[in-house]
Amino acid sequence: MNLKHENRILATPIVLFLLAMLGFPALIDIVYSFSEVSFETLLTPEFNGGRNFSTVVHDHEFWSASWFSLKFGVSTAISECVIGLGLAVYLAPIIRKNNWMIAVLIMPMIIAPAMMGLMYRLVLHEFVGSLPHYLYMWINDSPAFLSRENVFLTVFTIETLQWTPFAFLLFYMAYETIPKDLREAASVDGTSPWRMFWFIEMPLMAPTLLVAFFIRFIDGFRVFDNIFVLTGAGAGGSTTSLSIYIYLSFFRSGDIGKALAASALLFCVVFLILFLTGRFLKRSRG
């Protein structure tokens, strides 16, 4: 028996487990997405073709939520990667001597996103929040952090503060794996630290940068818990992400078919992004 057959045999149990745990619910979701169904008719769904998908595609709120998710995912991924890369490179010499600093820097990741949203809801609340209270005390004025005009910047800042440590950790590990011989040889040749970073270290870290960006983009694109706890759908739907849109359609409106149609579209978008990322990484390695 060759190695390929042995690998297939060893992988069979996990494949069967995933099919049982994920395949059956996914099949049910697909059936419901093409059906007229509510909580009262879960066992007797009526097939309606692609009406649910048509309803979702023609729903202005769906496109508004998609735009929010896209904008939020791209902006937070970029900011987290840029800040995380800067911290990794700048703090690397210090962390080599004080490894305990890593534990301190990644502490925001330990907090559950829902708890993070609740914490900032208490801190930023216009009437009882501590930050507006002290701003009024010091400068006799305070912005409405959760208003329609400022809420995107608020949730963007909170997300960046919590998940920049994730990017920092990846970049620091990638930065530390760069062979010292390359740096020493470049220094002997008189290469400046700035040129060494851009032309030697950055190309070696590029795969990690790409992976970190897409991980954070996908996480930001499907954001739900911290925003939902902090602002809900927001004033006038200003913080309605695709995940919140699906939640509201499912539990608030009881329109299960519409919610599952939207979730199927979300799954297709995320799968396409992952597929294209995998192809790009495979070609870059080749």
Phi and psi in degrees as a GROMACS rama.xvg file:
@    title "Ramachandran Plot"
@    xaxis  label "Phi"
@    yaxis  label "Psi"
@TYPE xy
-81.3128  173.237  ASN-2
-63.616  -36.4493  LEU-3
-62.3289  -43.5639  LYS-4
-67.327  -38.0993  HIS-5
-62.8084  -41.1927  GLU-6
-62.9877  -39.9108  ASN-7
-64.0707  -40.3625  ARG-8
-65.9314  -43.1148  ILE-9
-66.9456  -31.3376  LEU-10
-82.8206  -14.0247  ALA-11
-58.6738  -46.0633  THR-12
-59.496  -43.9414  PRO-13
-69.6205  -34.8629  ILE-14
-64.3782  -44.7518  VAL-15
-64.0552  -38.6922  LEU-16
-63.0192  -45.0364  PHE-17
-65.7527  -38.2114  LEU-18
-63.3529  -39.7907  LEU-19
-70.6594  -42.1265  ALA-20
-81.9295  -33.0615  MET-21
-110.866  -34.3379  LEU-22
-64.8689  -45.8131  GLY-23
-66.1044  -47.8509  PHE-24
-59.8942  -37.8767  PRO-25
-63.9824  -39.1535  ALA-26
-64.4985  -42.4377  LEU-27
-61.8096  -42.9438  ILE-28
-61.89  -40.1306  ASP-29
-63.6583  -43.0417  ILE-30
-61.8101  -45.7491  VAL-31
-66.504  -32.2559  TYR-32
-67.133  -19.7346  SER-33
-105.24  20.3978  PHE-34
-133.016  158.282  SER-35
-89.3082  108.742  GLU-36
-146.663  145.586  VAL-37
-137.889  -176.249  SER-38
-65.0613  -26.0271  PHE-39
-80.2363  -21.1296  GLU-40
-120.747  32.0758  THR-41
-61.0401  -34.9335  LEU-42
-87.948  -10.8883  LEU-43
-132.949  62.2487  THR-44
-69.1444  145.377  PRO-45
-106.353  121.602  GLU-46
-64.3652  129.81  PHE-47
-128.422  22.4441  ASN-48
69.703  -136.82  GLY-49
-101.232  26.7357  GLY-50
-62.7626  -37.7784  ARG-51
-63.5249  -42.2585  ASN-52
-66.4815  -38.2041  PHE-53
-64.0521  -41.1293  SER-54
-62.1284  -43.0336  THR-55
-65.9356  -46.7679  VAL-56
-62.8123  -32.8715  VAL-57
-92.9425  6.94946  HIS-58
-90.1848  119.719  ASP-59
-61.0646  -36.4479  HIS-60
-64.5357  -33.0961  GLU-61
-63.1054  -45.3079  PHE-62
-70.7446  -33.072  TRP-63
-65.2665  -42.5686  SER-64
-66.6083  -37.358  ALA-65
-64.0703  -42.2477  SER-66
-64.7535  -41.7594  TRP-67
-61.2165  -46.1564  PHE-68
-62.904  -43.0267  SER-69
-64.1242  -48.0088  LEU-70
-62.6987  -43.4449  LYS-71
-66.7239  -44.2272  PHE-72
-63.5117  -45.5561  GLY-73
-68.2797  -46.9786  VAL-74
-65.5514  -43.0608  SER-75
-70.2351  -37.7441  THR-76
-63.1295  -44.1266  ALA-77
-63.8836  -48.2948  ILE-78
-64.2606  -41.8471  SER-79
-65.1107  -40.2812  GLU-80
-70.1603  -41.5911  CYS-81
-65.1479  -49.1925  VAL-82
-67.4042  -41.9788  ILE-83
-62.1826  -40.2424  GLY-84
-65.8599  -43.5343  LEU-85
-61.0813  -43.5547  GLY-86
-65.3649  -40.624  LEU-87
-62.3263  -45.1421  ALA-88
-72.1717  -43.2876  VAL-89
-69.1831  -39.3418  TYR-90
-91.6699  -6.46265  LEU-91
-53.6493  -48.6781  ALA-92
-61.604  -33.3261  PRO-93
-74.4042  -40.9704  ILE-94
-68.0929  -31.5042  ILE-95
-57.995  -32.0735  ARG-96
-92.8952  -19.8672  LYS-97
-135.486  80.3825  ASN-98
-63.5686  -23.6151  ASN-99
-63.6328  -18.7565  TRP-100
-64.0121  -27.9068  MET-101
-61.0597  -42.753  ILE-102
-61.0328  -37.7324  ALA-103
-70.0205  -42.2029  VAL-104
-69.2081  -29.3067  LEU-105
-95.5998  7.90504  ILE-106
-57.6024  -38.502  MET-107
-57.8793  -27.8458  PRO-108
-67.0329  -24.5975  MET-109
-72.375  -28.8016  ILE-110
-73.0737  132.752  ILE-111
-62.5025  137.559  ALA-112
-54.3974  -37.8072  PRO-113
-64.2155  -39.283  ALA-114
-67.9934  -35.5604  MET-115
-62.557  -44.1091  MET-116
-62.6215  -41.4215  GLY-117
-65.0254  -40.9462  LEU-118
-61.47  -47.123  MET-119
-72.4099  -25.3149  TYR-120
-63.3592  -40.5581  ARG-121
-71.4255  -35.7523  LEU-122
-74.2598  -37.167  VAL-123
-101.426  -2.15004  LEU-124
-56.0482  135.613  HIS-125
-61.7622  -32.2586  GLU-126
-102.64  -35.5236  PHE-127
-118.192  -0.484877  VAL-128
-70.592  144.282  GLY-129
-69.8376  -38.4095  SER-130
-65.533  -50.1133  LEU-131
-58.5963  -35.8042  PRO-132
-60.1135  -48.6594  HIS-133
-72.8248  -31.0444  TYR-134
-64.9005  -41.6281  LEU-135
-63.5992  -36.5332  TYR-136
-68.9355  -38.4194  MET-137
-88.4443  -44.1886  TRP-138
-122.277  5.78596  ILE-139
61.2687  27.7797  ASN-140
-162.441  155.232  ASP-141
-156.441  134.945  SER-142
-70.8406  152.737  PRO-143
-83.3871  94.8414  ALA-144
-60.7396  -29.8699  PHE-145
-104.412  14.669  LEU-146
-75.8041  166.842  SER-147
-58.9336  -34.9557  ARG-148
-74.3673  -31.6616  GLU-149
-111.012  -7.20607  ASN-150
-67.7502  -34.4715  VAL-151
-64.189  -44.6981  PHE-152
-61.5691  -35.9826  LEU-153
-65.0689  -51.6583  THR-154
-68.9013  -32.2775  VAL-155
-62.2621  -44.8522  PHE-156
-65.1022  -42.5629  THR-157
-63.7428  -45.2894  ILE-158
-62.7607  -41.863  GLU-159
-65.0944  -42.4339  THR-160
-63.8475  -35.9109  LEU-161
-77.5914  -37.6718  GLN-162
-109.298  -1.94591  TRP-163
-58.8675  -37.0477  THR-164
-56.9884  -30.8419  PRO-165
-64.036  -47.6931  PHE-166
-64.5016  -41.5765  ALA-167
-57.2651  -44.198  PHE-168
-63.7131  -44.9847  LEU-169
-61.6229  -46.2815  LEU-170
-68.8874  -36.2126  PHE-171
-64.379  -43.3176  TYR-172
-63.6078  -41.6825  MET-173
-65.9167  -39.3819  ALA-174
-64.8104  -37.8641  TYR-175
-75.5815  -18.5284  GLU-176
-84.8857  -6.66946  THR-177
-66.4277  126.89  ILE-178
-57.752  135.351  PRO-179
-64.9505  -27.7406  LYS-180
-59.875  -36.8272  ASP-181
-64.9672  -44.1288  LEU-182
-64.8199  -42.256  ARG-183
-65.1039  -42.3204  GLU-184
-64.185  -40.856  ALA-185
-65.7899  -37.9767  ALA-186
-65.8089  -40.5137  SER-187
-62.1638  -36.2334  VAL-188
-76.4029  -1.70829  ASP-189
85.2277  19.7375  GLY-190
-71.8949  131.465  THR-191
-71.9978  154.53  SER-192
-55.9637  -37.198  PRO-193
-66.3444  -44.9468  TRP-194
-68.0394  -35.559  ARG-195
-62.0275  -40.7996  MET-196
-65.3101  -47.6633  PHE-197
-75.0884  -35.3784  TRP-198
-106.229  -10.3845  PHE-199
-120.852  -55.092  ILE-200
-75.2886  -44.3764  GLU-201
-60.4657  -46.3737  MET-202
-59.576  -35.9966  PRO-203
-70.8646  -28.205  LEU-204
-91.7415  -4.08722  MET-205
-55.6711  -45.495  ALA-206
-58.8315  -40.4608  PRO-207
-65.5078  -39.3683  THR-208
-60.7949  -43.8648  LEU-209
-65.4337  -45.7075  LEU-210
-62.5895  -45.4981  VAL-211
-61.5075  -41.3796  ALA-212
-61.408  -46.6376  PHE-213
-72.5099  -32.5221  PHE-214
-62.9236  -46.3276  ILE-215
-71.0775  -33.4259  ARG-216
-64.0388  -47.1482  PHE-217
-62.6475  -41.5496  ILE-218
-64.751  -40.1275  ASP-219
-71.1452  -35.0113  GLY-220
-65.0052  -35.7188  PHE-221
-100.605  20.6209  ARG-222
-56.8488  141.911  VAL-223
-144.837  -65.3899  PHE-224
-63.0515  -49.1976  ASP-225
-67.2658  -38.8977  ASN-226
-70.0248  -40.7918  ILE-227
-64.5002  -39.5925  PHE-228
-69.6319  -37.3616  VAL-229
-74.45  -49.8739  LEU-230
-130.4  -7.95019  THR-231
67.7904  -138.632  GLY-232
-76.5923  -10.7412  ALA-233
82.6328  163.919  GLY-234
-63.9782  120.904  ALA-235
64.4216  24.8414  GLY-236
73.908  23.4509  GLY-237
-69.0881  -21.458  SER-238
-121.224  30.0784  THR-239
-83.8179  103.734  THR-240
-83.3825  173.897  SER-241
-61.8578  -38.9809  LEU-242
-64.6117  -40.8517  SER-243
-67.6503  -38.1283  ILE-244
-59.1178  -44.141  TYR-245
-65.1414  -42.6707  ILE-246
-60.7725  -46.7959  TYR-247
-65.0144  -39.1193  LEU-248
-65.356  -36.5247  SER-249
-78.1693  -54.122  PHE-250
-93.6103  -33.9871  PHE-251
-83.7089  -46.5384  ARG-252
-90.2139  -19.9161  SER-253
70.941  15.2326  GLY-254
-91.4391  80.8782  ASP-255
-65.6503  -41.8165  ILE-256
-60.2407  -44.079  GLY-257
-64.9326  -42.9585  LYS-258
-62.802  -42.521  ALA-259
-73.3445  -29.7739  LEU-260
-64.9552  -42.8058  ALA-261
-64.8938  -38.8923  ALA-262
-67.9822  -33.3037  SER-263
-65.697  -40.1775  ALA-264
-65.1472  -40.4221  LEU-265
-62.8224  -42.7051  LEU-266
-61.9561  -42.7951  PHE-267
-62.4285  -40.553  CYS-268
-64.9256  -46.977  VAL-269
-64.3698  -41.6262  VAL-270
-63.3015  -40.9608  PHE-271
-63.3802  -41.381  LEU-272
-63.0241  -45.2682  ILE-273
-63.4305  -40.6038  LEU-274
-63.6447  -47.0434  PHE-275
-65.5782  -36.8016  LEU-276
-63.7982  -43.4569  THR-277
-62.2074  -41.3546  GLY-278
-64.2814  -40.8576  ARG-279
-64.9712  -43.5482  PHE-280
-65.3042  -36.9602  LEU-281
-64.9535  -41.2378  LYS-282
-69.2228  -37.5475  ARG-283
-66.9332  -31.7562  SER-284
-72.5901  -35.32  ARG-285
